[in-house]
């Protein structure tokens, strides 16, 4: 895995700089105002309130979440299965593609689906802040065509560096899920196989055929 590329906040970021940081990402996903390298958490909330545009904060740069109808559909399907399982057992809370989380100073991620156990929450209750300082136990990213390999590598580093225990990369087009238990340890599951919560969501099982059935109108 290539090293994470970071640029000092005071540098004037060029297209080459951004490409080195995020890969060949569509230019529209990089927010230009405030200028890349100067954004903060207030800007994350402001652009969401003003333009209904969910953006993550990485090294002072607002990066628009890559989501479409198909990706959202699969995220909701996964939430339906996962949230029911978690709620019935009072294990914690499941959030969707609006659940912003501050993983570290200057770093805000928005997993498409996330599970946080009650033991990670003060008093076992969900936080009230719009961007709580919180790392989920499980983070899920539903892959879009505009997601780049470097972008997703950086997300893995950020998630596991913050204390996330399990990461799923869900690929609607490939009908597959890559399960990461560490940055450099993963297993690819395809239709016909079963996705489990491992030790993070004990007992959770989901046939991938069921997850992706919605794409065929079933």
HELIX and SHEET records of a PDB file:
HELIX    1   1 UNK A   15  UNK A   22  1                                   8    
HELIX    2   2 UNK A   27  UNK A   29  5                                   3    
HELIX    3   3 UNK A   41  UNK A   51  1                                  11    
HELIX    4   4 UNK A   69  UNK A   89  1                                  21    
HELIX    5   5 UNK A  118  UNK A  120  5                                   3    
HELIX    6   6 UNK A  122  UNK A  124  5                                   3    
HELIX    7   7 UNK A  149  UNK A  162  1                                  14    
HELIX    8   8 UNK A  208  UNK A  212  1                                   5    
HELIX    9   9 UNK A  213  UNK A  216  5                                   4    
SHEET    1   A 5 UNK A  61  UNK A  64  0                                        
SHEET    2   A 5 UNK A  55  UNK A  58 -1                                        
SHEET    3   A 5 UNK A 107  UNK A 109 -1                                        
SHEET    4   A 5 UNK A 101  UNK A 104 -1                                        
SHEET    5   A 5 UNK A 132  UNK A 133  1                                        
SHEET    1   B 6 UNK A  92  UNK A  95  0                                        
SHEET    2   B 6 UNK A 113  UNK A 117 -1                                        
SHEET    3   B 6 UNK A 138  UNK A 142 -1                                        
SHEET    4   B 6 UNK A 166  UNK A 171  1                                        
SHEET    5   B 6 UNK A 176  UNK A 182 -1                                        
SHEET    6   B 6 UNK A 185  UNK A 190 -1                                        
SHEET    1   C 2 UNK A 194  UNK A 196  0                                        
SHEET    2   C 2 UNK A 205  UNK A 207 -1                                        
END                                                                             
